[in-house]
């Protein structure tokens, strides 16, 4: 009935596996847990040891680094049940009823269900503040608000989806880069997939350093531009892309790109500091997309 799929790369998933297995065993439904190690350099042995102790659980060890999209496709192809629950390696269910809440939706008319993200209320060490603050501000959103525009805030680190729907959408994504959740969200909307959001969050523990995360945001913007310029995304709820198209229509992208060239180092200094400003981050993202569009 339920295939729980966990791709991992250089991450210890022991605690996640034990918690998920305990919860799903308690529901008395048919299940399997499949992990895929994406050619990790560490934690391979301990993850396999944990898997070997758990019923209906196995791990695939890839001999090449596939990336998130291909890794998920391998997992989906291996899964035997209609419903797929994808979890990132660096998460942990917020509730002891996490699996139970998802199981209750299996007979609904929805085709994709997103549980959401949560972050610790304790501020992390200074080097990871940007990722934590961004998550607290923009990703930790109540399901009631997410359901007003169900295709807008799509976080694929914790979601349940019907296997045929996942395969149809995931196979359209032929790029290996950061930021493809935006593409996944747009494809869900374009395919008229019936989406539901729940307050069934996972804690996100794998917080990158602020400098690394800022680089990832830049990569996500390059991915977004690629989707726009290649006309891969036309029906969407992406706020940044909507604002960029507006600026471009009225030629405001030119002064915004110039602003980025002049002030990007000053903005970066704040964003990687102990007190990053979230409004400034939005300005940075908008100025960066305008700059990259004019200077690929």
Phi and psi in degrees as a GROMACS rama.xvg file:
@    title "Ramachandran Plot"
@    xaxis  label "Phi"
@    yaxis  label "Psi"
@TYPE xy
-136.816  124.084  UNK-2
-106.223  119.805  UNK-3
-100.342  120.546  UNK-4
-120.045  124.668  UNK-5
-131.351  101.589  UNK-6
-79.6028  143.634  UNK-7
-141.992  148.558  UNK-8
-145.744  112.766  UNK-9
55.0579  40.3826  UNK-10
-139.591  139.237  UNK-11
-82.9747  111.223  UNK-12
-102.723  14.6845  UNK-13
-55.1198  -52.8594  UNK-14
-62.7461  -41.2843  UNK-15
-63.2477  -45.8007  UNK-16
-60.6452  -45.824  UNK-17
-62.6029  -41.3947  UNK-18
-68.5535  -46.3611  UNK-19
-63.8574  -42.802  UNK-20
-63.9801  -41.6819  UNK-21
-60.638  -45.2046  UNK-22
-67.615  -45.7392  UNK-23
-71.2527  -32.3464  UNK-24
-62.7534  -34.5583  UNK-25
-71.1826  -13.8531  UNK-26
-88.0026  -15.084  UNK-27
63.2411  28.4998  UNK-28
-102.132  161.015  UNK-29
-71.3396  133.367  UNK-30
-151.65  166.236  UNK-31
-145.497  150.381  UNK-32
-120.619  123.649  UNK-33
-122.961  125.654  UNK-34
-108.317  151.156  UNK-35
-128.843  118.405  UNK-36
-89.3362  116.839  UNK-37
-88.8042  59.1744  UNK-38
57.1524  54.2392  UNK-39
-70.0847  157.984  UNK-40
-101.585  -18.2593  UNK-41
-136.78  162.385  UNK-42
67.9466  7.92501  UNK-43
-66.9527  -46.5189  UNK-44
-66.1689  -48.1223  UNK-45
-67.087  -35.1282  UNK-46
-65.0588  -42.6498  UNK-47
-65.9405  -37.8168  UNK-48
-59.8352  -43.1971  UNK-49
-64.7571  -46.1076  UNK-50
-56.5342  -42.3564  UNK-51
-65.7644  -16.1939  UNK-52
-91.3331  -7.42475  UNK-53
-110.171  135.61  UNK-54
-68.6872  147.237  UNK-55
57.2198  31.9315  UNK-56
-131.391  136.5  UNK-57
-146.381  165.091  UNK-58
-131.818  137.416  UNK-59
-102.802  127.617  UNK-60
-103.079  111.013  UNK-61
-79.44  140.921  UNK-62
-92.8219  6.65319  UNK-63
-146.148  155.796  UNK-64
-80.9537  110.648  UNK-65
-85.4841  -31.075  UNK-66
86.9806  164.416  UNK-67
-60.326  -46.2951  UNK-68
-64.1238  -49.9978  UNK-69
-68.7638  -36.7035  UNK-70
-61.2974  -43.9366  UNK-71
-64.5947  -35.6341  UNK-72
-67.4662  -40.1326  UNK-73
-59.7434  -44.2079  UNK-74
-62.6994  -43.505  UNK-75
-63.381  -42.7017  UNK-76
-63.736  -30.9575  UNK-77
-80.002  -25.167  UNK-78
-67.9805  145.377  UNK-79
-105.337  -11.4874  UNK-80
-103.977  163.36  UNK-81
-73.0581  -34.4991  UNK-82
-99.0036  132.435  UNK-83
-114.964  128.053  UNK-84
-110.134  109.505  UNK-85
-94.1834  130.96  UNK-86
-131.499  134.017  UNK-87
-71.5018  158.294  UNK-88
-67.972  -29.44  UNK-89
-97.177  33.3926  UNK-90
-122.498  167.687  UNK-91
-150.449  130.245  UNK-92
-54.8176  138.031  UNK-93
-76.955  -30.5581  UNK-94
-116.085  148.977  UNK-95
-72.9098  -11.1875  UNK-96
-102.924  18.1628  UNK-97
-54.3353  -56.258  UNK-98
-65.7404  -40.5141  UNK-99
-58.6695  -40.5712  UNK-100
-63.3532  -40.062  UNK-101
-68.9636  -41.8065  UNK-102
-58.1993  -35.7126  UNK-103
-64.9295  -17.3196  UNK-104
-96.2476  -3.22871  UNK-105
-64.6846  -26.7028  UNK-106
-98.4775  12.4846  UNK-107
-83.4728  177.843  UNK-108
-89.1931  2.71588  UNK-109
-83.4477  148.633  UNK-110
-106.891  -18.4317  UNK-111
-145.64  131.659  UNK-112
-129.832  126.054  UNK-113
-112.975  125.638  UNK-114
-85.8221  -26.1168  UNK-115
100.494  174.785  UNK-116
-120.403  150.766  UNK-117
-140.076  155.204  UNK-118
-130.721  148.638  UNK-119
-58.4959  143.619  UNK-120
-74.8623  -11.9405  UNK-121
-86.8421  123.879  UNK-122
-62.4575  131.517  UNK-123
-75.4176  -179.32  UNK-124
-62.9377  157.994  UNK-125
-56.4243  -29.5834  UNK-126
-70.0946  -17.0825  UNK-127
-115.13  15.887  UNK-128
-64.2624  -39.0638  UNK-129
-59.45  -47.7716  UNK-130
-63.5226  -41.526  UNK-131
-65.9364  -46.1542  UNK-132
-68.7931  -38.0145  UNK-133
-61.3329  -44.9805  UNK-134
-62.9871  -45.0357  UNK-135
-62.7333  -35.2285  UNK-136
-82.6347  -43.7555  UNK-137
-113.456  -19.3098  UNK-138
-107.837  -28.0484  UNK-139
-83.9104  80.2336  UNK-140
-122.387  133.389  UNK-141
-60.1127  144.915  UNK-142
-60.3389  -33.9192  UNK-143
-59.2951  -42.22  UNK-144
-71.8923  -40.9682  UNK-145
-61.9481  -34.2456  UNK-146
-73.8814  -13.342  UNK-147
-67.83  -32.6483  UNK-148
-135.563  80.4263  UNK-149
-63.0823  -19.4195  UNK-150
-98.506  11.1472  UNK-151
-90.2631  -57.5062  UNK-152
-100.254  86.9402  UNK-153
-106.045  112.966  UNK-154
-115.392  111.348  UNK-155
-86.9712  11.5204  UNK-156
-78.7969  -8.09142  UNK-157
-159.997  88.9951  UNK-158
-154.483  153.671  UNK-159
-112.529  134.676  UNK-160
-151.971  148.505  UNK-161
-70.5265  137.572  UNK-162
-56.8521  -45.7372  UNK-163
-62.2149  -36.7377  UNK-164
-66.5603  -45.846  UNK-165
-59.4704  -47.6894  UNK-166
-61.2909  -40.5304  UNK-167
-62.5576  -39.9668  UNK-168
-83.3589  -46.8489  UNK-169
-62.8054  -33.8898  UNK-170
-72.0942  -11.8164  UNK-171
-81.4221  -14.5532  UNK-172
-93.4199  109.516  UNK-173
-116.143  35.8717  UNK-174
-132.331  143.464  UNK-175
-111.441  96.158  UNK-176
-161.653  171.26  UNK-177
-84.2895  146.121  UNK-178
99.3658  14.3826  UNK-179
-80.1355  -4.30901  UNK-180
-59.792  -33.5497  UNK-181
-61.9168  -41.3927  UNK-182
-67.9553  -44.0265  UNK-183
-58.8584  -43.6254  UNK-184
-62.8712  -44.2147  UNK-185
-63.8695  -39.4473  UNK-186
-67.6271  -36.9864  UNK-187
-58.3471  -43.1033  UNK-188
-69.4438  -44.712  UNK-189
-63.5225  -31.5294  UNK-190
-89.5107  4.35427  UNK-191
55.9057  40.0888  UNK-192
-73.6007  131.869  UNK-193
-78.0214  107.849  UNK-194
-107.887  138.467  UNK-195
-125.421  140.605  UNK-196
-109.705  138.083  UNK-197
-120.402  156.486  UNK-198
-86.0372  76.9661  UNK-199
-137.556  60.4834  UNK-200
-76.0462  159.752  UNK-201
-115.343  144.887  UNK-202
-74.5379  136.647  UNK-203
-98.6656  114.351  UNK-204
-104.178  -22.5257  UNK-205
-83.7374  70.2373  UNK-206
-83.8354  121.742  UNK-207
-75.022  165.58  UNK-208
-65.2997  156.846  UNK-209
-59.5729  -40.9832  UNK-210
-64.3616  -43.3006  UNK-211
-64.3028  -42.1379  UNK-212
-67.8754  -37.6004  UNK-213
-62.4823  -39.7389  UNK-214
-62.398  -38.3799  UNK-215
-67.5904  -37.6755  UNK-216
-62.8747  -39.3018  UNK-217
-64.2242  -41.33  UNK-218
-63.622  -38.8399  UNK-219
-63.9031  -35.5728  UNK-220
-69.1983  -40.0872  UNK-221
-61.2428  -40.4014  UNK-222
-62.9292  -42.0388  UNK-223
-62.6087  -42.357  UNK-224
-63.3353  -40.5874  UNK-225
-59.2724  -44.5859  UNK-226
-61.9618  -41.3444  UNK-227
-68.2351  -48.9275  UNK-228
-70.0215  -30.3597  UNK-229
-89.5089  4.82396  UNK-230
56.0627  38.8303  UNK-231
-85.8521  -15.8227  UNK-232
-133.727  114.906  UNK-233
-131.043  -23.2389  UNK-234
-121.004  105.875  UNK-235
-152.562  172.566  UNK-236
-124.778  27.9155  UNK-237
-77.9039  117.743  UNK-238
-66.264  -42.6098  UNK-239
-63.9793  -44.3105  UNK-240
-66.0413  -38.7232  UNK-241
-61.2179  -44.1307  UNK-242
-66.7876  -40.8901  UNK-243
-61.0111  -45.6369  UNK-244
-62.1508  -39.3699  UNK-245
-61.7206  -48.2625  UNK-246
-61.3205  -41.2004  UNK-247
-67.1569  -37.4919  UNK-248
-60.0243  -37.7187  UNK-249
-103.862  19.939  UNK-250
61.4475  19.7913  UNK-251
-80.7203  -8.51591  UNK-252
-67.6161  -27.4539  UNK-253
-67.228  -53.0002  UNK-254
-65.1247  -29.7305  UNK-255
-69.3818  -37.7516  UNK-256
-66.1967  -39.2637  UNK-257
-65.018  -40.1357  UNK-258
-57.1103  -42.0778  UNK-259
-64.5873  -42.4707  UNK-260
-61.7707  -35.1681  UNK-261
-81.8503  -41.9478  UNK-262
-110.635  4.68894  UNK-263
-62.8238  -36.0857  UNK-264
-69.5179  -36.1766  UNK-265
-66.8252  -43.6618  UNK-266
-63.1231  -43.7036  UNK-267
-59.7204  -38.7259  UNK-268
-58.2073  -41.2771  UNK-269
-69.527  -43.0348  UNK-270
-67.5942  -27.7624  UNK-271
-98.1304  8.47586  UNK-272
-82.8155  -176.74  UNK-273
-76.159  -12.4726  UNK-274
-134.768  66.7433  UNK-275
-67.6843  139.025  UNK-276
-93.0279  122.497  UNK-277
-72.0809  -31.6901  UNK-278
-66.5207  -41.1287  UNK-279
-63.2715  -35.6025  UNK-280
-61.9835  -40.0641  UNK-281
-65.3608  -38.9755  UNK-282
-63.8111  -41.9346  UNK-283
-60.5472  -45.9909  UNK-284
-63.5488  -42.9817  UNK-285
-66.8921  -43.3291  UNK-286
-67.3776  -34.1083  UNK-287
-68.3662  -42.1563  UNK-288
-66.82  -35.2537  UNK-289
-66.5122  -41.9935  UNK-290
-64.9548  -47.1128  UNK-291
-67.7008  -29.4037  UNK-292
-66.7889  -36.3255  UNK-293
-89.0188  -24.6083  UNK-294
-131.148  72.9355  UNK-295
